[in-house]
Amino acid sequence: MKILNLHGFMGEADNKNYKALCEMFPSEDIISPKIDYINTAPEELMKSFSDIADTDDFIFVGQSLGGWYADKLSRKFKRPCILTNPCYYPHELELISTSGIPAEFLEQYRAMSAHDSNERAYTLCSDADTILPDNFSNCKKLSELVVRVHGSHSTIENVGEHISGLLTEIQNDSLLLFLGRGSAFADEHNSAFFAQDNELVLIDCPATSYQKVKKMNWEQYDNIYILITHTHGDHSGGVGTMLQYVWFASYMKKKVTIVAPSEEVKEDLLLLLMRIEGCEQEWFDIITADELNKKWFIAAVPTAHVKPLEGRCFGYHLNIRGNNVVYTGDTATLEPFKSLLKRDSFLYTEAAYYKSAVHMYLKDMLAEYISLAESGVHVYLMHLDVEDEIKKMTADTPLKLAQLYD
């Protein structure tokens, strides 16, 4: 991972953010160019920065006007950004508009400025910023996380500690990345993945996830596992296509290993894959959870979901890079998972806006989820039926939506 650090309108390449970052990363991993904002068009600068970012895995850091660019790069490349007192609307700031900058540049800033929230933006907003005194409301509207800090526009007290804290937030939020976080009738069905020990681990594989995994650099991994929670189509509908694709695209050198949570679910999956989809046994391996011996795996956790699949619905208890992770899958109850949660655990649990007997109704669960988060559990919501309404319900709470991969 590398850092692209972008200074402010009148700033320098070795600004305070850069100096703080040098305490955390090797200098060769930080790119911090001197930027001529007055004489270079925003479109040209975006192209230049994009050419840099296209070569590696970046986190974008931006101060003031540099934050405007860092935010746009984050949206374009689907990567996190850290913004310190970002100038979201440069064309409205007198310091910039009266600087002699060409009018056409101001028009580009106006046309290119964002008006919706960036889930990958982590922002520090000073309490004594005289350049952007009313910036907090913009930060709240346009960033996933905003931390109010003490300082002026260009000087944030203990900026290194604050940036380090945001880097920890970014690391936490990306522990599990989601190929989709929607419920059965959403455009992108719920499915997550992580990589550890050069193995790619998927949790469920609907057809919408297969399309994304196909575009990933999956060939780099020694092994690919798919953990199945249950056999509803929005969780297992892409498994057959996935295992066929990996087998044939690797010229019959790689196999997907399917992990069924129980012997009964294994039998159901074999019926689906071999009798209905017509897969060949040599294309894949299939085991039950109790046969899986990996340090990232702890156990399958039986839960209650729908009556026709009674006894065949599970969540998972995982150890991802030393972190205690509980993934509920589709469930109507949190009870089987509560004893697994402790401070600094990661809970990925479903949230439904509409009430039913088979999902976690957020209106009923909200207080308990918040209590868990306040006790030190990192709570991420997934399998969302009406995402916009759930966002409203969880605004200004410690709850987060599961982070999307793309």
N, C-alpha and C positions, 0 to 999 in steps of 0.2 A: 504494500500500500504506500502511496505517495501523497504529498500535500501540495496543493496549488494555492499559494497565499497571494491575495490581491489587496494592495493598499488603497487608501482613500484618494480623493480628488487632488489634494495638495500633499499627499503622503510620500513616503519613501519605501523602497523595496525592503529595507531592513527595519521595518516598523516594529512596534511593540509586540504585535502578534507574532511576527517572524522570530523575534528574540525569545519569546515564550515557547514557541514551537521547537526551537533549536535545543531547548532543555529536555524535550521529550522524544525527538526523532533525530536520526543522523542527518547532518546537513545535506548530504547527497540525496536524501529523500524529500527535500523541501525545494520546490521551485517558487521563487518569489521575484517576478520580473519588475523592472521599473516601467511604469505605464504613463504614456503621454496622452492623457484624457482629452486635453484641449484640441490637439491636432489630429486625433484619430477617431474615426466614426465608430459608434457602438457596434454596428454590424461587422466592421472590420476587426474590432477587438474580440468580439464573440467568436469569429472564425479563427483568430489566432489562438485564443485560449482553448477552443474546441480541438484544434489540431494537437495541442499539448495533451489534453485530457484523453484523447482517443488512443494514446499509446500505452496506457497503464490504468491501474485501479486507483482512483483518486478520492480524497476528501477535499472539498473546496472550502477555503477560509477567506472571508472577505470583511474588510473594515469600511464602513460608510459606503461610498460609491462602489468600492470593490465588493461590498456585500450584494449590491444589485447584480453584478456579474456572477458572483458565487451562487446566488439563488437561481439564476437562469441556467447555469451549467448543471446545477444539481437536478433541476427539472428535466433537462435535456438528456443527461446521462444516467438518471435514476440512481444518483449517489448522494450521500449525506453532505450537508454544508454547515459550517459554523459561521454565524454572522455576528459581528460586533457593531452595534449601532448602525444597522444598514440603512442606506438611503434608498427607499423603495421607489420614490418618484423624483428622480434627479431634475427633470424639467421644471418642477415646481420650486426648487431650492434656489433662492436668490444668489447665494454664493457661487453657484454653477452658472445660472442663466445670465449673470452680469459679468462673467469672467472673460468674455470675448470668444467663447465657444461658438462655433457656427450654428445658426438657427436650424439648419437641417439635422444637426446632431441632436438638438433638443427635441425635434419632432420625432426622431428615431427613438429616443428615450421614452417619449410619451406613448408612442405606438407599441413599444416592446415591454412596457411595464406590466407586472403581474397584478392580478386582482383576486386571485383565489389562493387558498392555503397550500403550502408546500409541506407535505408530511415528513420530508427528509431535512427540514430546516430546523436548526437548533440555535437559538438567538440569545445574545447578551444585550440588554438594554439599560443604559446608564440612567441614574436618577437625577443627574445634574447636567444633562446634555442641552447646552444653549444653542447649538446648531440645529438640532431636531428636537425641540422641547416637547412636542406632542407625538413623539414617535411610538410610544408604547402601544397605542391602540392599533397602529399599522402592524407592529410586530405580532400582536396577539391574533390579528386577523389572518396574517400571511405565513406564520410559522407554526410548526408542530409544538415546539417547546420554547417558552420565553422565560428567561431568568432576569429578574430585576437586580441590578448590581450598582454599587456605589462608584461614581466617577463622572468625568466629563465626556465630551464627544470622542476625543482622541485618546483619553487616558482612563482606563478602567483599573481600579485598584485590584491588586492580586489577579491580574488577567490570566496568568499562567495556571493558577489553581482553578479558575472558572473554566478555562478551555479544557483542562484535564478532566474536569467533571463532566463536561459535555461529551468528550471523547468516550468516557465510560458509559454515558447514556446511549451513544451510538452503538457501542459494542453490545450493550444489553439488548437494544432493540433489534439488532441483526443476528441474534443467537439462532433463532429460527426465522427463515424467510419464507414468505407465502407466495405460491404461484397463483393463488386465488384465495379470497376469504369470504366468498358468498355462499349462501344457502342453496338448496336444491334448484331453485328457479332463477338464480342469478346468472349473469353472463359468464362469470368465472367462479367455478366451484372451489370449495375449501380444500386446500392441499398445501403442505409445507415441506421444506427440505433443510438439511444441514450437511456439511462435509466435515469429516474427521478421519484422521489416519489414512488419508487418500482414498476414502470411501464416500460415495454419495448415497445419502439416506433420504428417501422420500417417505412422507407419511400420507398414505392414500394416493391414488392416481386416477382422477377423472380425466375425461378426454381433453378438457381445456388445459390441464396441466401437461399432458403429453406434448401438446403443441409448443409449449415453452421449453420443456426439457430438451426437446429435439434441437433447439437453437443454442443450447448451452454447450460448453466445452466438456461434455460428459466423457469423451474418450480419454481424458487425462486420469480418470479414477480407476483404481485397480478393481474395485467391486461396486456394484449398484444394488441397493436393497430397497424394497418397497414394503413398508409396514402397513398392513390393512387394518382399519378399525372395524369396518363392517361392509356388507356387500351391496348397499344401496348404490345405484348407478352413478350418483354424483360423487362417489368416493372410489369406486372400483371400475368404472366404465372405460377407462383408458389403459388398464393393465395389459390386456391382450395385445393392443397395438404397440405399447411400449416395449414389451419383451420381444415382440417380433422385430421391431425397428432396431433395437440394440443388437440382436443376434445377427441380422443380415447386414446392417450398416457397419458392423465391426468385422465383416467377412467371417462370421461364425467363430470369432475369437472371444467374445464376451457374452456372459449370460446375466440376466437379471435374477436376483434371488428374492422371491416373494416370501414374506413372513406373515403367516396367518396367526391370529391371536389364540386360536384353539384348534383342536383336531376337527371339530364340527365345521368351523369356518374354512379350514383347509379343504375338506371334502366339497363344500359349496363352491370354492374357487376352482377346484379341479373340474367340477361339472361345467362351470362357466367357461373356463379356458379351453378345455379339451373337447367337450361334447358340443358346446354351443358355438364357440368361436373357432374351433378347429385347429388349435395350436398343437404343435408337436412337443413331446416331452423333452426332447433334446434342446429346445430353445430356451429353457429356463430351469431354475431350481426352485423348489418350494419346501419350506420347513415350518414348523410351529414355533411359537415364541419361546417355549421352554427348551427348544433345541438350539437357540441362538446364543452364542457365547462371544459377546463383544463388550468391551469396556464401556461403550456408550449406551448399552442396553441394560435395563434393570428388570422390567416386567411388563406384561400386558395386564391391564386392570379392567375386570368386568364391570359393566355398568348397565343401566336400564335406558332404553330408547323407545323402540316401537314393539308392540306385542308380537307381530309376525316374526320378528327376529329376536325374540326373547332368548337370552343366554348366548347370543351371537354378536353382541355389540360391546366394544372395548375402547378404552383409552390406553395410553402408554406412559410408563414411568421411565425416564431417560436420564443419562448422565452425559450431558453435552459439554465437552471441554471443561470438566470439573464442576459444572453447574447442575443443580437438582432441577429437573424439568418435568412438569406434569402436563400432559396433553389429554384433554378429556374426550376428544372425538365428539360425535353426536351423543348427547346425553340429556336426560330429563331430570338429573339430580347431580349435585356436587358431592354427595355423601361418600362415595367410594374413594374420593381423592383427597379429602380433608386431612386425613392422618399422614399423608405424604408431604404436606406443605409445612415449611418452616421458614424462618427469616432468610431472605435472599434467594428463595426458590423462584422459579419461573412457572407461572400458571397460564396455559393457553386454553381458554374455555369459550364455549359458544355463548352468543347473546342474541335473543330474538325480540324484535319489536312487537310482533303479533303473538298473542297468547295461544298456547296449545299444550296438550298433555305430554308432548314428546320432545320438547326443546326447553331451554333455559330462558324463561320470560324475564327480560331485563328489568322491567318495572318491579318485579318481585325480588330479583337478585341484586339490584343495584347497591343497596346498603351493605349487603354481605361482601360483595366484590370490593367496595371501597374500604371496608373494614380490613379485609385481607391486605389490600395495598398499603394501608396505613400501618399495618403490623410488619411491613417489610417484604411482602411478597410482590414480585413484579407480575402484574395482571394484564394479560393481553386478550382482547376479544376477537373472536373469529366466527365463521359460519353465520354471517350477518344477513338478515333478510331485507331490512330497509336501512341501508348504511347511513344515509343523511340524517335520519331521525335518531339513530343510535349515537351518532356524533354529537348531536344536540344534547342528548340525555347525559353524555359523559363529559361534556365541556366543563372545564374548571374542576375536574376530579383527577386523581392520580391514575385513572384507568387509561389504557391506550388500545388503539386498534392494532391488530397484528400487522407487522410491516410487510408490504408487498415487495416482491423481487423485481417486478417490472410492470 
